[in-house]
């Protein structure tokens, strides 16, 4: 969330136009690129900014250690009021987040926003707080959450964004004009980052198609390149989906480009550690085997979960 002194800040993407409803994205036209796009209504009131991040904001929590403390109940009615009163569901979602998120990433989540994702057809998002890539707001749509199976893909995807956009991955002190790799709203993606590695290896050769095709068309043309259709949105969503599938799937000898992306994650000890942590915590919890709940894709198909408003 940003405090932008009562002006409207429009960030123009050169890679892909990302909007809050995850609709058609425009593609890149240059080699030194900026990967995000959004219009943010400015205000000095952080609570108003939280509400503006996504339609359907219900309750904002502050995260203290591993526990959540209610910061604000937004003015809602009807279904959203019922969801606001369902504190048990809020706690259920947060407890699952705690269960699958290693402490070093959980400690970066400073705010937790409960919202209804029906209006924008999204299941979750993350956004950094005050231009600080060590502090994040995590939002989860709770209207259709019935159990861990509805949460696993969304939560892993959003934590993957934090991993790939944190301080050791993005240089906050460089602007897009100074960036020789690829730029983001928060700075310049580092040359040794997970994201830039994936970009160089798997996106450079389809530049012309990226410029001309929507993500749906890109996926239809190259289904073997992407782990999901949503991964074809842009490199940032691609790596988040790749990490998510890396955690959910056993290692495979499949030779598709999509599977090569997944297997490339075995080269990064941090991401392997994340995978091991999730598998250990899911498989030691009664009734929550990863091999079973990972096949529940109903939420993902409906909401196409991913980052909104800012970022890759």
C-alpha positions in Angstrom: 0.0 0.0 0.0 1.2 3.5 -0.8 0.9 6.9 0.8 0.9 9.1 -2.3 -0.1 12.6 -0.9 -3.6 12.8 -2.5 -2.6 12.4 -6.2 -3.3 9.6 -8.6 -0.2 7.7 -9.5 -0.4 5.8 -12.8 2.4 3.2 -13.4 2.6 2.3 -17.1 3.8 -1.3 -17.8 6.0 -2.1 -20.7 5.8 -5.8 -20.0 2.2 -6.6 -19.2 -0.8 -4.5 -18.2 -2.1 -6.0 -15.0 -5.4 -4.8 -13.6 -7.3 -5.7 -10.5 -9.7 -8.1 -12.3 -6.8 -10.1 -13.9 -8.2 -9.3 -17.4 -6.3 -9.0 -20.7 -2.7 -7.8 -20.3 -0.7 -5.8 -22.8 2.9 -7.0 -23.5 6.4 -5.6 -23.6 8.0 -3.7 -26.4 11.5 -3.1 -25.1 14.5 -4.9 -23.6 14.7 -2.9 -20.4 11.2 -3.4 -19.2 8.8 -2.4 -16.5 6.6 -5.1 -15.2 3.7 -3.5 -13.5 0.8 -1.4 -14.0 -1.9 0.1 -11.9 -3.7 3.2 -11.1 -3.8 3.9 -7.4 -6.1 6.5 -5.8 -3.9 8.3 -3.3 -4.6 9.1 0.3 -2.7 9.5 3.5 -5.2 7.2 5.3 -3.8 3.7 5.2 -7.2 2.2 6.0 -8.7 3.8 2.9 -5.8 2.5 0.8 -6.5 -1.0 2.1 -10.1 -0.7 1.0 -9.1 0.6 -2.4 -6.8 -2.3 -3.0 -9.6 -4.5 -3.9 -13.4 -4.4 -4.2 -15.2 -6.2 -1.5 -12.8 -5.4 1.4 -14.3 -6.8 4.6 -11.9 -6.7 7.5 -8.3 -5.6 7.8 -6.0 -7.2 10.5 -2.6 -6.2 11.8 -0.2 -9.1 12.2 1.6 -9.2 15.5 4.1 -12.0 15.4 2.1 -15.0 14.3 -1.3 -13.7 15.5 -3.8 -11.3 13.9 -5.4 -8.3 15.6 -8.4 -6.6 14.1 -7.6 -3.1 12.7 -10.8 -2.2 11.0 -14.2 -3.6 10.0 -15.2 -1.9 6.7 -18.8 -0.7 6.3 -20.5 -3.7 4.5 -23.9 -5.2 4.2 -25.6 -8.4 3.1 -23.3 -11.3 2.2 -20.2 -9.3 3.1 -21.6 -8.5 6.6 -22.2 -12.2 7.2 -18.6 -12.9 6.1 -17.4 -10.1 8.4 -19.1 -11.7 11.4 -17.7 -15.1 10.6 -14.6 -14.6 12.7 -14.2 -18.4 12.8 -13.6 -18.4 9.0 -11.1 -15.5 9.3 -9.2 -17.5 11.9 -9.4 -20.7 9.8 -7.8 -18.9 6.9 -5.1 -17.3 8.9 -4.2 -20.5 10.7 -3.7 -22.2 7.4 -1.5 -19.4 6.2 0.6 -19.9 9.4 0.7 -23.6 8.8 2.3 -23.5 5.3 4.3 -20.3 5.5 7.9 -20.4 6.9 8.6 -18.0 9.7 10.9 -15.8 7.7 8.2 -15.1 5.2 5.3 -15.0 7.7 7.3 -12.2 9.6 7.1 -10.1 6.4 3.3 -10.2 6.4 2.3 -7.2 8.4 -1.4 -6.9 7.4 -4.0 -9.5 6.5 -7.0 -8.4 4.5 -10.2 -10.5 4.3 -12.3 -9.7 1.3 -15.0 -11.0 -1.1 -13.4 -11.7 -4.4 -16.6 -12.2 -6.5 -16.6 -8.7 -7.9 -13.1 -8.9 -9.4 -12.9 -12.7 -9.7 -9.7 -13.0 -7.7 -8.7 -15.3 -4.9 -5.8 -13.4 -3.3 -3.2 -10.7 -3.7 -0.1 -9.3 -2.0 1.2 -5.7 -2.1 4.2 -4.2 -0.3 3.7 -1.6 2.3 5.2 1.9 2.0 7.7 0.9 -0.7 9.3 -1.5 1.8 9.8 -5.0 0.3 10.2 -6.5 3.8 6.6 -5.6 4.7 3.6 -6.9 2.9 -0.2 -6.9 3.0 -1.8 -10.3 2.1 -5.4 -10.4 1.0 -7.5 -13.6 0.8 -11.0 -13.9 -0.6 -13.0 -16.0 1.8 -16.5 -16.2 0.3 -16.1 -19.8 -1.0 -13.5 -21.1 1.4 -14.6 -24.4 2.9 -11.3 -26.0 3.8 -7.6 -26.3 3.0 -8.3 -27.5 -0.5 -9.7 -24.1 -1.4 -6.7 -22.3 0.1 -3.6 -24.2 -0.9 -3.0 -22.8 -4.4 -3.9 -19.3 -3.5 -1.7 -19.1 -0.4 1.3 -20.8 -2.0 1.0 -18.5 -5.1 0.9 -15.3 -3.0 3.8 -16.4 -0.7 5.8 -17.2 -3.9 5.3 -13.5 -4.9 6.8 -12.4 -1.6 9.8 -14.7 -2.1 10.5 -13.5 -5.6 9.9 -9.8 -5.0 11.6 -9.3 -1.6 14.7 -7.2 -0.9 17.3 -9.7 -2.0 15.5 -10.1 -5.3 14.6 -6.5 -6.2 16.8 -3.4 -5.9 14.5 -0.7 -4.4 17.1 2.0 -5.0 17.0 1.8 -8.8 14.2 3.2 -11.0 13.1 1.6 -14.2 15.2 4.1 -16.1 18.3 2.8 -14.5 17.3 -0.8 -14.8 19.3 -3.1 -17.1 17.2 -6.2 -16.3 13.5 -5.8 -15.9 11.8 -3.2 -13.7 8.9 -3.3 -11.3 6.9 -0.7 -9.4 9.2 -1.2 -6.4 12.5 -1.1 -8.2 14.7 -3.2 -10.5 14.8 -6.9 -10.6 18.3 -8.1 -9.7 20.4 -10.0 -12.3 20.8 -13.0 -10.0 17.1 -13.1 -9.0 14.8 -16.1 -9.5 12.5 -14.0 -11.7 15.2 -12.7 -14.0 16.6 -16.2 -14.5 13.2 -17.5 -15.6 12.7 -14.4 -17.8 16.0 -14.8 -19.6 15.5 -18.6 -20.1 11.9 -18.8 -21.0 10.4 -15.5 -22.1 12.9 -13.8 -24.4 12.2 -16.0 -27.4 8.5 -15.3 -27.4 8.7 -11.5 -27.3 6.8 -10.9 -30.5 4.0 -13.1 -29.4 3.8 -11.4 -26.0 3.4 -8.1 -27.8 0.5 -9.3 -29.9 -1.4 -11.9 -27.9 -3.5 -11.9 -24.8 -2.5 -14.4 -22.1 -5.2 -16.7 -23.2 -4.0 -16.6 -26.8 -0.4 -17.0 -25.6 -1.3 -20.1 -23.6 -3.3 -21.6 -26.4 -0.3 -21.1 -28.8 2.3 -22.5 -26.3 0.5 -24.8 -23.9 3.6 -26.7 -23.2 5.5 -23.6 -22.0 3.2 -22.8 -19.0 2.1 -24.7 -15.9 -1.3 -23.0 -16.0 -3.1 -20.5 -18.3 -2.7 -17.8 -15.7 1.1 -18.3 -15.8 1.1 -16.8 -19.3 0.0 -13.5 -17.8 3.6 -12.3 -17.4 7.0 -13.5 -15.9 5.9 -12.5 -12.4 2.8 -14.6 -12.5 4.7 -17.3 -14.3 7.2 -17.8 -11.6 4.6 -17.7 -8.8 2.6 -20.5 -10.6 5.8 -22.4 -11.2 6.8 -22.4 -7.6 3.3 -23.4 -6.6 3.2 -26.3 -8.9 6.8 -27.2 -7.8 5.5 -27.6 -4.3 2.3 -29.5 -5.3 3.8 -32.0 -7.7 6.3 -34.8 -7.4 9.4 -34.5 -9.6 8.7 -35.5 -13.2 10.9 -36.4 -16.2 8.4 -34.7 -18.6 10.4 -32.8 -21.2 7.9 -29.9 -21.7 9.2 -26.4 -21.1 6.6 -26.0 -18.4 8.1 -29.0 -16.5 11.7 -27.7 -17.2 10.6 -24.5 -15.3 9.3 -26.6 -12.4 12.5 -28.7 -12.2 14.7 -25.6 -12.4 13.4 -24.8 -8.9 15.4 -27.7 -7.5 18.5 -25.6 -8.2 17.4 -23.0 -5.6 17.8 -24.2 -2.0 15.5 -21.5 -0.6 12.6 -22.7 -2.8 13.4 -26.3 -2.1 13.3 -25.5 1.6 9.9 -23.8 1.1 8.6 -26.9 -0.6 9.8 -29.2 2.1 8.3 -27.0 4.8 4.9 -27.0 3.1 4.9 -30.7 2.5 6.0 -31.5 6.0 3.3 -29.3 7.6 0.5 -30.4 5.3 1.3 -34.1 5.5 1.6 -34.1 9.3 -1.8 -32.5 9.7 -4.7 -35.0 10.0 -6.9 -34.9 6.9 -4.8 -32.5 5.0 -2.6 -34.5 2.7 -1.0 -32.3 0.0 -1.4 -35.0 -2.6 -5.1 -34.9 -2.1 -5.9 -31.3 -1.6 -3.6 -30.1 -4.4 -6.1 -31.6 -6.9 -8.9 -29.2 -5.8 -8.7 -26.6 -8.5 -12.2 -25.1 -8.3 -11.1 -22.0 -6.5 -8.2 -21.4 -8.8 -10.3 -21.8 -12.0 -12.8 -19.3 -10.7 -10.6 -16.7 -9.2 -7.3 -16.9 -11.1 -5.5 -15.9 -8.0 -2.5 -13.7 -8.3 -1.0 -10.3 -7.4 -3.2 -7.3 -8.1 -2.6 -3.6 -8.3 1.1 -3.6 -8.3 3.9 -5.8 -9.2 4.7 -8.4 -11.8 
